[in-house]
């Protein structure tokens, strides 16, 4: 408590000696507790969230890089593993196609009926005119017998009518003589002449009936013959034939008895890009490699150009004819086999014909992954890393594959470092 000095000086004050208890307790409560935790500073409250957000962003970016290929379809350009023969230097155009027979017959039945006998099986070789199957024909045979019986009956009526006509004709001659001599009247002669004319018409009617019956025999005979199914061409049976008891023929039932293919007419129908058609010459040499026999090469020549352009693919079909040196060379070649045709600037020589082709892939399709060499094969829109073993370079932009995927496998051209096994992709020509 403040008090004025006793000497009356208004500027002099003193603090009272008596301090209330409340003030003492308040001052005592103003101690600093050094053991209590310090509150976070403003700088710390600002830095910590920034660091946390940065760490989460880095983790998210790393995770995005790992799953980006699996969640999003990356556009890639594809190339293909191919077989290259020693004649590759003479190749002007390469095309793909299929082995197609030019002469084939899907044998059916002209008449509806049930199979009674089958004389062939799949893989058999038949000649034109061979009986390959027979339908049930009991009903047709009975109709032939009935028609033949009607022919016999009609012929008997002809004989009877002719005999009656001959008898009446004699009577007419005798009666005409008597009338001419005046021995008898003309009335009886007129009756005989009328009867003779009626018998002549009866003979003609019986003859017509016989003709009809004979035509029926011929018709039923043709039907009976049609119950025997013959091979219309020479060739090989390529499908399982109809079985005994199976119903074939007739409207709405197009079941085949068998399919026959002339293997001597096999050709490759290849799709040549329209801009390169001018490099293909009819009669020019070429080489065929079948996917089924990648180490076997066939001489061939361009036989015929197609007469229509496939607008969707911008290609023209070219028929290529095999030129085997022997019949055994074509053993194993089957319809619908996939083929690759190389049109050449010069024919294959005997020296190079027996050299084995090499399996190659574009050099930029081979990459290093995890210490190994791989290519990324494309299967159903996904990548599959397949280990490969490469050999010597082939040309300037290809390398030989000593071990790896088969011919025709589509692989990524110039794969990036982010590509991984199982990644979804989309093919593009860009």
Secondary structure as a PSIPRED ss2 file (coil, helix, strand):
# PSIPRED VFORMAT (PSIPRED V4.0)

   1 X C   1.000  0.000  0.000
   2 X E   0.000  0.000  1.000
   3 X E   0.000  0.000  1.000
   4 X E   0.000  0.000  1.000
   5 X C   1.000  0.000  0.000
   6 X C   1.000  0.000  0.000
   7 X C   1.000  0.000  0.000
   8 X C   1.000  0.000  0.000
   9 X C   1.000  0.000  0.000
  10 X C   1.000  0.000  0.000
  11 X C   1.000  0.000  0.000
  12 X C   1.000  0.000  0.000
  13 X E   0.000  0.000  1.000
  14 X E   0.000  0.000  1.000
  15 X E   0.000  0.000  1.000
  16 X C   1.000  0.000  0.000
  17 X C   1.000  0.000  0.000
  18 X C   1.000  0.000  0.000
  19 X C   1.000  0.000  0.000
  20 X C   1.000  0.000  0.000
  21 X H   0.000  1.000  0.000
  22 X H   0.000  1.000  0.000
  23 X H   0.000  1.000  0.000
  24 X H   0.000  1.000  0.000
  25 X H   0.000  1.000  0.000
  26 X H   0.000  1.000  0.000
  27 X H   0.000  1.000  0.000
  28 X H   0.000  1.000  0.000
  29 X C   1.000  0.000  0.000
  30 X C   1.000  0.000  0.000
  31 X C   1.000  0.000  0.000
  32 X C   1.000  0.000  0.000
  33 X C   1.000  0.000  0.000
  34 X C   1.000  0.000  0.000
  35 X C   1.000  0.000  0.000
  36 X C   1.000  0.000  0.000
  37 X C   1.000  0.000  0.000
  38 X C   1.000  0.000  0.000
  39 X C   1.000  0.000  0.000
  40 X C   1.000  0.000  0.000
  41 X C   1.000  0.000  0.000
  42 X H   0.000  1.000  0.000
  43 X H   0.000  1.000  0.000
  44 X H   0.000  1.000  0.000
  45 X H   0.000  1.000  0.000
  46 X H   0.000  1.000  0.000
  47 X H   0.000  1.000  0.000
  48 X H   0.000  1.000  0.000
  49 X H   0.000  1.000  0.000
  50 X H   0.000  1.000  0.000
  51 X H   0.000  1.000  0.000
  52 X H   0.000  1.000  0.000
  53 X H   0.000  1.000  0.000
  54 X H   0.000  1.000  0.000
  55 X H   0.000  1.000  0.000
  56 X H   0.000  1.000  0.000
  57 X H   0.000  1.000  0.000
  58 X H   0.000  1.000  0.000
  59 X H   0.000  1.000  0.000
  60 X H   0.000  1.000  0.000
  61 X H   0.000  1.000  0.000
  62 X H   0.000  1.000  0.000
  63 X H   0.000  1.000  0.000
  64 X H   0.000  1.000  0.000
  65 X H   0.000  1.000  0.000
  66 X H   0.000  1.000  0.000
  67 X H   0.000  1.000  0.000
  68 X H   0.000  1.000  0.000
  69 X H   0.000  1.000  0.000
  70 X H   0.000  1.000  0.000
  71 X H   0.000  1.000  0.000
  72 X C   1.000  0.000  0.000
  73 X C   1.000  0.000  0.000
  74 X E   0.000  0.000  1.000
  75 X E   0.000  0.000  1.000
  76 X E   0.000  0.000  1.000
  77 X E   0.000  0.000  1.000
  78 X E   0.000  0.000  1.000
  79 X E   0.000  0.000  1.000
  80 X E   0.000  0.000  1.000
  81 X C   1.000  0.000  0.000
  82 X E   0.000  0.000  1.000
  83 X E   0.000  0.000  1.000
  84 X E   0.000  0.000  1.000
  85 X C   1.000  0.000  0.000
  86 X H   0.000  1.000  0.000
  87 X H   0.000  1.000  0.000
  88 X H   0.000  1.000  0.000
  89 X H   0.000  1.000  0.000
  90 X H   0.000  1.000  0.000
  91 X E   0.000  0.000  1.000
  92 X E   0.000  0.000  1.000
  93 X E   0.000  0.000  1.000
  94 X E   0.000  0.000  1.000
  95 X E   0.000  0.000  1.000
  96 X E   0.000  0.000  1.000
  97 X E   0.000  0.000  1.000
  98 X E   0.000  0.000  1.000
  99 X E   0.000  0.000  1.000
 100 X E   0.000  0.000  1.000
 101 X E   0.000  0.000  1.000
 102 X C   1.000  0.000  0.000
 103 X C   1.000  0.000  0.000
 104 X E   0.000  0.000  1.000
 105 X E   0.000  0.000  1.000
 106 X E   0.000  0.000  1.000
 107 X E   0.000  0.000  1.000
 108 X C   1.000  0.000  0.000
 109 X C   1.000  0.000  0.000
 110 X C   1.000  0.000  0.000
 111 X C   1.000  0.000  0.000
 112 X C   1.000  0.000  0.000
 113 X E   0.000  0.000  1.000
 114 X E   0.000  0.000  1.000
 115 X E   0.000  0.000  1.000
 116 X E   0.000  0.000  1.000
 117 X E   0.000  0.000  1.000
 118 X E   0.000  0.000  1.000
 119 X C   1.000  0.000  0.000
 120 X C   1.000  0.000  0.000
 121 X C   1.000  0.000  0.000
 122 X C   1.000  0.000  0.000
 123 X C   1.000  0.000  0.000
 124 X C   1.000  0.000  0.000
 125 X E   0.000  0.000  1.000
 126 X E   0.000  0.000  1.000
 127 X C   1.000  0.000  0.000
 128 X C   1.000  0.000  0.000
 129 X C   1.000  0.000  0.000
 130 X C   1.000  0.000  0.000
 131 X E   0.000  0.000  1.000
 132 X E   0.000  0.000  1.000
 133 X E   0.000  0.000  1.000
 134 X E   0.000  0.000  1.000
 135 X E   0.000  0.000  1.000
 136 X C   1.000  0.000  0.000
 137 X C   1.000  0.000  0.000
 138 X H   0.000  1.000  0.000
 139 X H   0.000  1.000  0.000
 140 X H   0.000  1.000  0.000
 141 X H   0.000  1.000  0.000
 142 X H   0.000  1.000  0.000
 143 X H   0.000  1.000  0.000
 144 X H   0.000  1.000  0.000
 145 X H   0.000  1.000  0.000
 146 X H   0.000  1.000  0.000
 147 X H   0.000  1.000  0.000
 148 X H   0.000  1.000  0.000
 149 X H   0.000  1.000  0.000
 150 X H   0.000  1.000  0.000
 151 X H   0.000  1.000  0.000
 152 X H   0.000  1.000  0.000
 153 X H   0.000  1.000  0.000
 154 X H   0.000  1.000  0.000
 155 X H   0.000  1.000  0.000
 156 X H   0.000  1.000  0.000
 157 X H   0.000  1.000  0.000
 158 X H   0.000  1.000  0.000
 159 X H   0.000  1.000  0.000
 160 X H   0.000  1.000  0.000
 161 X H   0.000  1.000  0.000
 162 X H   0.000  1.000  0.000
 163 X H   0.000  1.000  0.000
 164 X H   0.000  1.000  0.000
 165 X H   0.000  1.000  0.000
 166 X H   0.000  1.000  0.000
 167 X H   0.000  1.000  0.000
 168 X H   0.000  1.000  0.000
 169 X H   0.000  1.000  0.000
 170 X H   0.000  1.000  0.000
 171 X H   0.000  1.000  0.000
 172 X H   0.000  1.000  0.000
 173 X H   0.000  1.000  0.000
 174 X H   0.000  1.000  0.000
 175 X H   0.000  1.000  0.000
 176 X H   0.000  1.000  0.000
 177 X H   0.000  1.000  0.000
 178 X H   0.000  1.000  0.000
 179 X H   0.000  1.000  0.000
 180 X H   0.000  1.000  0.000
 181 X H   0.000  1.000  0.000
 182 X C   1.000  0.000  0.000
 183 X C   1.000  0.000  0.000
 184 X C   1.000  0.000  0.000
 185 X C   1.000  0.000  0.000
 186 X C   1.000  0.000  0.000
 187 X H   0.000  1.000  0.000
 188 X H   0.000  1.000  0.000
 189 X H   0.000  1.000  0.000
 190 X H   0.000  1.000  0.000
 191 X H   0.000  1.000  0.000
 192 X H   0.000  1.000  0.000
 193 X H   0.000  1.000  0.000
 194 X H   0.000  1.000  0.000
 195 X H   0.000  1.000  0.000
 196 X H   0.000  1.000  0.000
 197 X H   0.000  1.000  0.000
 198 X H   0.000  1.000  0.000
 199 X H   0.000  1.000  0.000
 200 X H   0.000  1.000  0.000
 201 X H   0.000  1.000  0.000
 202 X H   0.000  1.000  0.000
 203 X H   0.000  1.000  0.000
 204 X H   0.000  1.000  0.000
 205 X H   0.000  1.000  0.000
 206 X H   0.000  1.000  0.000
 207 X H   0.000  1.000  0.000
 208 X H   0.000  1.000  0.000
 209 X H   0.000  1.000  0.000
 210 X H   0.000  1.000  0.000
 211 X H   0.000  1.000  0.000
 212 X H   0.000  1.000  0.000
 213 X H   0.000  1.000  0.000
 214 X H   0.000  1.000  0.000
 215 X H   0.000  1.000  0.000
 216 X H   0.000  1.000  0.000
 217 X H   0.000  1.000  0.000
 218 X H   0.000  1.000  0.000
 219 X H   0.000  1.000  0.000
 220 X H   0.000  1.000  0.000
 221 X H   0.000  1.000  0.000
 222 X H   0.000  1.000  0.000
 223 X H   0.000  1.000  0.000
 224 X H   0.000  1.000  0.000
 225 X H   0.000  1.000  0.000
 226 X H   0.000  1.000  0.000
 227 X C   1.000  0.000  0.000
 228 X E   0.000  0.000  1.000
 229 X E   0.000  0.000  1.000
 230 X E   0.000  0.000  1.000
 231 X C   1.000  0.000  0.000
 232 X C   1.000  0.000  0.000
 233 X C   1.000  0.000  0.000
 234 X C   1.000  0.000  0.000
 235 X E   0.000  0.000  1.000
 236 X E   0.000  0.000  1.000
 237 X E   0.000  0.000  1.000
 238 X C   1.000  0.000  0.000
 239 X C   1.000  0.000  0.000
 240 X C   1.000  0.000  0.000
 241 X C   1.000  0.000  0.000
 242 X C   1.000  0.000  0.000
 243 X C   1.000  0.000  0.000
 244 X C   1.000  0.000  0.000
 245 X C   1.000  0.000  0.000
 246 X C   1.000  0.000  0.000
 247 X E   0.000  0.000  1.000
 248 X E   0.000  0.000  1.000
 249 X C   1.000  0.000  0.000
 250 X C   1.000  0.000  0.000
 251 X C   1.000  0.000  0.000
 252 X C   1.000  0.000  0.000
 253 X C   1.000  0.000  0.000
 254 X C   1.000  0.000  0.000
 255 X C   1.000  0.000  0.000
 256 X C   1.000  0.000  0.000
 257 X C   1.000  0.000  0.000
 258 X E   0.000  0.000  1.000
 259 X E   0.000  0.000  1.000
 260 X E   0.000  0.000  1.000
 261 X E   0.000  0.000  1.000
 262 X C   1.000  0.000  0.000
 263 X H   0.000  1.000  0.000
 264 X H   0.000  1.000  0.000
 265 X H   0.000  1.000  0.000
 266 X E   0.000  0.000  1.000
 267 X E   0.000  0.000  1.000
 268 X E   0.000  0.000  1.000
 269 X E   0.000  0.000  1.000
 270 X E   0.000  0.000  1.000
 271 X E   0.000  0.000  1.000
 272 X E   0.000  0.000  1.000
 273 X E   0.000  0.000  1.000
 274 X H   0.000  1.000  0.000
 275 X H   0.000  1.000  0.000
 276 X H   0.000  1.000  0.000
 277 X H   0.000  1.000  0.000
 278 X H   0.000  1.000  0.000
 279 X H   0.000  1.000  0.000
 280 X C   1.000  0.000  0.000
 281 X C   1.000  0.000  0.000
 282 X C   1.000  0.000  0.000
 283 X C   1.000  0.000  0.000
 284 X C   1.000  0.000  0.000
 285 X E   0.000  0.000  1.000
 286 X E   0.000  0.000  1.000
 287 X E   0.000  0.000  1.000
 288 X E   0.000  0.000  1.000
 289 X E   0.000  0.000  1.000
 290 X E   0.000  0.000  1.000
 291 X C   1.000  0.000  0.000
 292 X C   1.000  0.000  0.000
 293 X E   0.000  0.000  1.000
 294 X E   0.000  0.000  1.000
 295 X E   0.000  0.000  1.000
 296 X E   0.000  0.000  1.000
 297 X E   0.000  0.000  1.000
 298 X E   0.000  0.000  1.000
 299 X E   0.000  0.000  1.000
 300 X E   0.000  0.000  1.000
 301 X E   0.000  0.000  1.000
 302 X E   0.000  0.000  1.000
 303 X E   0.000  0.000  1.000
 304 X E   0.000  0.000  1.000
 305 X E   0.000  0.000  1.000
 306 X E   0.000  0.000  1.000
 307 X E   0.000  0.000  1.000
 308 X E   0.000  0.000  1.000
 309 X E   0.000  0.000  1.000
 310 X E   0.000  0.000  1.000
 311 X C   1.000  0.000  0.000
 312 X C   1.000  0.000  0.000
 313 X C   1.000  0.000  0.000
 314 X C   1.000  0.000  0.000
 315 X E   0.000  0.000  1.000
 316 X E   0.000  0.000  1.000
 317 X E   0.000  0.000  1.000
 318 X E   0.000  0.000  1.000
 319 X E   0.000  0.000  1.000
 320 X E   0.000  0.000  1.000
 321 X E   0.000  0.000  1.000
 322 X E   0.000  0.000  1.000
 323 X C   1.000  0.000  0.000
 324 X C   1.000  0.000  0.000
 325 X C   1.000  0.000  0.000
 326 X C   1.000  0.000  0.000
 327 X H   0.000  1.000  0.000
 328 X H   0.000  1.000  0.000
 329 X H   0.000  1.000  0.000
 330 X H   0.000  1.000  0.000
 331 X C   1.000  0.000  0.000
 332 X C   1.000  0.000  0.000
 333 X C   1.000  0.000  0.000
 334 X C   1.000  0.000  0.000
 335 X C   1.000  0.000  0.000
 336 X C   1.000  0.000  0.000
 337 X C   1.000  0.000  0.000
 338 X E   0.000  0.000  1.000
 339 X E   0.000  0.000  1.000
 340 X E   0.000  0.000  1.000
 341 X E   0.000  0.000  1.000
 342 X E   0.000  0.000  1.000
 343 X E   0.000  0.000  1.000
 344 X E   0.000  0.000  1.000
 345 X C   1.000  0.000  0.000
 346 X C   1.000  0.000  0.000
 347 X C   1.000  0.000  0.000
 348 X C   1.000  0.000  0.000
 349 X C   1.000  0.000  0.000
 350 X H   0.000  1.000  0.000
 351 X H   0.000  1.000  0.000
 352 X H   0.000  1.000  0.000
 353 X H   0.000  1.000  0.000
 354 X C   1.000  0.000  0.000
 355 X C   1.000  0.000  0.000
 356 X C   1.000  0.000  0.000
 357 X C   1.000  0.000  0.000
 358 X E   0.000  0.000  1.000
 359 X E   0.000  0.000  1.000
 360 X E   0.000  0.000  1.000
 361 X E   0.000  0.000  1.000
 362 X E   0.000  0.000  1.000
 363 X H   0.000  1.000  0.000
 364 X H   0.000  1.000  0.000
 365 X H   0.000  1.000  0.000
 366 X C   1.000  0.000  0.000
 367 X E   0.000  0.000  1.000
 368 X E   0.000  0.000  1.000
 369 X E   0.000  0.000  1.000
 370 X C   1.000  0.000  0.000
 371 X C   1.000  0.000  0.000
 372 X E   0.000  0.000  1.000
 373 X E   0.000  0.000  1.000
 374 X E   0.000  0.000  1.000
 375 X E   0.000  0.000  1.000
 376 X E   0.000  0.000  1.000
 377 X E   0.000  0.000  1.000
 378 X E   0.000  0.000  1.000
 379 X E   0.000  0.000  1.000
 380 X C   1.000  0.000  0.000
 381 X C   1.000  0.000  0.000
 382 X E   0.000  0.000  1.000
 383 X E   0.000  0.000  1.000
 384 X E   0.000  0.000  1.000
 385 X E   0.000  0.000  1.000
 386 X E   0.000  0.000  1.000
 387 X E   0.000  0.000  1.000
 388 X C   1.000  0.000  0.000
 389 X E   0.000  0.000  1.000
 390 X E   0.000  0.000  1.000
 391 X E   0.000  0.000  1.000
 392 X E   0.000  0.000  1.000
 393 X E   0.000  0.000  1.000
 394 X E   0.000  0.000  1.000
 395 X C   1.000  0.000  0.000
 396 X C   1.000  0.000  0.000
 397 X C   1.000  0.000  0.000
 398 X E   0.000  0.000  1.000
 399 X E   0.000  0.000  1.000
 400 X E   0.000  0.000  1.000
 401 X E   0.000  0.000  1.000
 402 X E   0.000  0.000  1.000
 403 X E   0.000  0.000  1.000
 404 X C   1.000  0.000  0.000
 405 X C   1.000  0.000  0.000
 406 X C   1.000  0.000  0.000
 407 X C   1.000  0.000  0.000
 408 X C   1.000  0.000  0.000
 409 X C   1.000  0.000  0.000
 410 X E   0.000  0.000  1.000
 411 X E   0.000  0.000  1.000
 412 X E   0.000  0.000  1.000
 413 X E   0.000  0.000  1.000
 414 X C   1.000  0.000  0.000
 415 X C   1.000  0.000  0.000
 416 X C   1.000  0.000  0.000
 417 X C   1.000  0.000  0.000
 418 X C   1.000  0.000  0.000
 419 X C   1.000  0.000  0.000
 420 X C   1.000  0.000  0.000
 421 X C   1.000  0.000  0.000
 422 X C   1.000  0.000  0.000
 423 X C   1.000  0.000  0.000
 424 X E   0.000  0.000  1.000
 425 X E   0.000  0.000  1.000
 426 X E   0.000  0.000  1.000
 427 X E   0.000  0.000  1.000
 428 X C   1.000  0.000  0.000
 429 X C   1.000  0.000  0.000
 430 X C   1.000  0.000  0.000
